[in-house]
Amino acid sequence: MKIDFIISALSSGGAERVVALVANHLAKNKAHQISIITFYDEMDTDYPLDPSINRIKLNPPRIITNYTLKNITGLIKYYKIKANRPDIIISYITLTNLLAITVAKLFSIKIIAQEHNSYLRFMEGRKRISNFTKRYVYRLANTVTVLTSFDIDFYKKNGVKTYVMPNPCSFSPIKDNSHVREKSILAVGNLTRYHHKGLDNLIELIAPVFKENPDWKLKIAGTGDGDIGLNHLTQLAKDNNILDKVEFIGFITDISKVMHQSSIFILPSRFEGLPMVLLEAMSQGMACISYDCKTGPSDIIENNVNGLLIEDQNMTKMQEGLRELINSESLRNRLSENGINSLNKYSISSISERYENLITNIVK
């Protein structure tokens, strides 16, 4: 079967990682011919791809300056050649989905559009086009996949066929969890989107916890566009007198090693889709604590069983949860073991099987 994945770029990011994971696993089926089509990035990628996967970077006309028009023109030009048309398209993220669905309908190509955030979220300055896409364009897709059941009612009310497709965990759960871990708390997120990821609040809330526990430190993994986010968070750490306790470690290709060494993973986001990084942290035996934000963490964490789920944006409760984890090694160990054992349904094999079934049902 000929399957095209379409995403704006294949650089670092959660949706981008999902594309690489799923495409790689589907490529193991030699009956499939897999292509990944992008608009913006160069041919290299932060995520390794199976050699059999065809990487295509579109070359839209340079005379067109509007990005949306440029990209849809490039996609039309590519699929105008009949030999390039797949059996099915799998597209990712709202605005790329808008383009892909429009072109898919033009050439009668079946399409699965994937949302990686709640319907409540939209890109800054693009609320109208996002809402238009979700309410009117998505009903033209064969299926729209969502990460959690939270979104199903909204899309069904708008005549959209929906299917819950969780993110796969990209790491294999560790088998030996007996090693000594650093007294470190890990957070991961794009520094430019520090508000979305709650990294600003994290630095403020963790300051008094570190004053009581001076042998602990915070590591923040991730980069951003320019230095605005890094500079803002660095200044916050200075203002709260914990700059010596906060380490910005940048983009880490093998984040699993850092997770394997660290004790506590914290997700302070104001909103999420289904956070892959939380699954990954669990797989490496970290004791996880997260705000019960919309949406995702509550689908993964059963409170006080495989992690701590804190009332959304309640900084006092988050501080209490961190203190509890820091002061109780037995609690960390229990949450760690239960976390590892709760990930079967998020394995890449399980998720890929669901993709195979969904694709087959739509195409045949």
N, C-alpha and C positions, 0 to 999 in steps of 0.2 A: 504494500500500500504506500502511496506517495503522500507524505505528511509534511506540511510547511509550518514551522513555528515563526511567528512574526512578533518582534518586540523592537522598541525604538533603538535600544543599544544593548550591548552585552557586557557592560562594565560591571563594577561591584554593585551589589544590591540584592534584596531578597527575591524579587520576581525573576531577576536575571539568573540567580543561582538555581531556581526551580526549573527554568527553561533548560539549563545545562544538565541538571540531574535527570529530568524526565526524558529529554532527547537522547541522552547517553544510554539510558536503560532501554528505551524503545528501539534504539539502533542495534541492540543485541539480537533482536528478531530480524533475521536476514531477509524476511519477506517485506520489510519496510525500507523505503527510501526517504531518508530524513534530510530536510534542509532547514537552516535557521537564517531568516531574513532580517536585517537591521537597516535603520535609516542613518544613524548618526556616527557610530564608532568606526574605528579602523578595523582591520581584519583580525587583529589580536583580541584576546579576551582574558579577563581575570580568572576564568574557570576553564579547566581542560575539557576538550571535547573529543569524542570518539573519532578516529581518523575517517570513518565512513560518512560522517555528517558533512553535508555540503554547506559551506558558509557563504552567504550572499550579502554584499553591501550594495544597496541600490544607489544609483547615480542619477538623482533627479536633475532636471534642466537647471543650469546655473542662472538663467535669466529670470527664473521665478524666485522672488525673495520671501514670500509668505511660506512659512514652514509647513503649515497644514496642506496648502495647495501644492507645494513642492513634493511632499511625501506621497500624497494621493496620486499625483501625476506619475511619479516614479513607479508606484505599485501597479497602476494601470498599464504603463508601458511594459512592465515585466510580464504581467499576465495576459497581455494582448497576444503574446506568442503562445500558441496553444500548447506546445510541448512543455512549457513551464508550469502549466496549471496542475495542482495536486488533487488528490481525492478529497482532502480535507485540510483546512487551515485551523491552526490553534494560535490565537492572538492573545496578547497580554497587555493589561492596563487600559484604562478608560479611553483616552484619546487615540491610542493606537487601535483599539477595538473599533472606534468610530470609523476610522479609515478602512480597516480591514473588512468590516461588515459591508460597507458601501461597495467596495471593489468586489467582494465575494458575490454579492447579489448581482452585480453587473455582469459577471462571467459565470453565474450559476454554480459557484463552488460552495460546498458545504463548509460550515464554520462553527467552531467552538470559541466563544469569547470568554476570557478569564478575568475575573475581578480579584484583586489582591488586597482590597481594603473594604471596610464597611461602606454601604451606600451613603452613609452620613458624611463620608470624607470626600473632599474634592481638592484639587490643586489650587494654590493661591491665584486669584484672578481668573479662574476658569470654572466657577461654580455654575454659570448658566449652561455652558456647553457640556459640562459633566452631567448635569441634571437632564438635559435634553437627550443625551446619549443613553442614559440609564432608563429613562421613561419611554422613549419612542424608538430609538435605534436598536436597542437590545432585543426587542421583540422580533426583529428580522433575523436574528441568529438562530441556528439550529438548537443551540443550548448555550446558556451562560453559566459558568461554574462560579460558585462562591465558596469562601473558605469556611464559613460557619453557618449554622441554621438561622442565625440572627437576621440575615438578609432575605430569607425566602419569601416571607409574607409581602414585603415591599415589592419585589420583582413580580410575584404572581399577580398582585393587584394591577400591575402594568402590562399584563399579558406576556410576560417573559418566561420561557421555559428555563427552569433552574435545576442545578445539580450541585450538591455539596461535594467539593473536592479539596480535602485538606492538603496543606503543603507536606511533602515528604521530609523526613529527617535526613540530612545529608551525611551524618556520621553514624558509623556502626557503634552501638552501645558497648562500652568497655566491659570486659569480663573480670578483670582483676581490679578491685576498688580498694585495695588495702594500703596504698601508698600514702605517705605523709604529704599533706597539702600546705601551700603557703597561707599565711594569714592575710589573704587578699580578697577583696570584693571586686567582681568584674561587671562592667556594663558595656554594651556594644550599641553603636548607633552612628548615623551620619551627623557629624558635628555641625554642619550648616542647619540641619533640621533639629537643633537642640530643643526647641520648644515642643515639637511633635514627640520627640523621644524622651522628653522630661529630664534631660540632663542638667538643665538649669536648676530645677527643683531638687534634683538628687544631690548636687553639691551643697546646697543650703541645708537640707535635712540631715546630711551625713556628718556635718561639721561637729555638732555636739556629741555624736556617737563616737567619733574619733578622739575627742578630748577625754572621754571615759576609757577608751581602748587605744592607747597610743601605739601599740605594736601592730595595728591593722592598717591597711592601705587600700586605696581605690585605684583600679586600672580602668581606663576608658579606651576601648578599641574603636577605631573608625576615623575616617577623614571627611573632608567636605570640599565645597567649591571655594577655593581661596582660604584665607585665614580668619574670616570674620567669626565663624563659630568657635574656632580654637582660641582666638583672642578674647572673646566674650567669656568663655568658660574658664580660661586661665585667670582673668580678672576676678571672676566670682570666687575662685579658689583663694586668690590673694585676699579679697575682702573678708572671707570667712576664716582666714588664717590657717588654711590647710593645704597650701600649695605644695608643701613637702610631703603630703600624704596622697596627692593625686598625681598619677602618671598617665599621660596621654601617649599611648603606644602605637597610634596610627593604624593603617590598614594592615592586617595580618593575614597573609595567605593561608597559613595553617593555624587558624584560631583554635582548633581542637587541642593543640599543645598547651596553649594558655589556659584553656578550660580544664584540662587535665591537672594543671598545677594549682589552680585557684580553688578556694573553698566555697564561696557564696556567689551566686549569680543574681543580679537585680535587674528587673525590668520596670523602669519608672515611667513608661510611656503614657501620654495623655490619650492616645488612641492607637489601635493596631489593626491588622487583618487577622492572620493567624501567624504569630511570630515564630519564624523558623529558628531564630537564635535561641529561643527558650527551649525548643525541642533539642537543639544541639547541646545546650548546656546540660540538660538532663542526661543526655546520652553519655556525657563525659563524667557523670557522677557528681555534678555540682549540686549543692543545696540551693534551691531556687525560691526566690521571693518576688512577687509581682503585684502591681496594682491591678484591681479587677476592672480594667478599662474596657471600653467598647472598641473592639471585640477581640476574642481570641484566647486570652489567658485562662478564662473560666472553662474553655473547652479542653484545656491541657491540664490544668492544676485542679486537683481535688484538695481543698484546704486542709492543711495539717496531715495530709496523707503522703502526697508526693511533692509538696511544696507549700508555701504560705501565700495565700491570696488575700490582699489587703484592700479595704474599702477604697474605692477610686479616689485618688489624689488626696487622701487623708495622710498628711505628712507626719502627724503625731503617731498614728497607727503604724506607719512604715518604720519610723524610728524604733518603736517598741518591738516590731518584728525583727529588725536587724539586731537589736540588743539580745533578743532571745536566741537568735542563731549564733551570734558571736560567743555568747556565754554558755551554750550547751552543745558540746561536741556530739553527744548522743543524739540530739535532735537533728543535727546536720547529717549524721550518718544514716539515720532512719529515712529522712527525706531523700537522701542521695540514693539509697538502695531501691526505695519505692519508685523513684523517678526513672531509674534505669529500666525497671521491670514494667513500666507503664507505656512503653513506646512501640509495641508491636504494630498497632494499627497505623503508625506513621512511617513504617519502614518503606524504603523505595520500592521494594518488591510488591508490597500490598498496594501502594498508590499506583504503581505502573500497571498492575492488573486491572485496577479501576479505569485507568485511561484506555487500556486495550478494549475493555468491554464497552465503554462509552463510544469510542471511535467506531467500533464494529457495528453497534446498534444504529448509529447515525448514517454511516456510509452504506450499510447493506439492508 
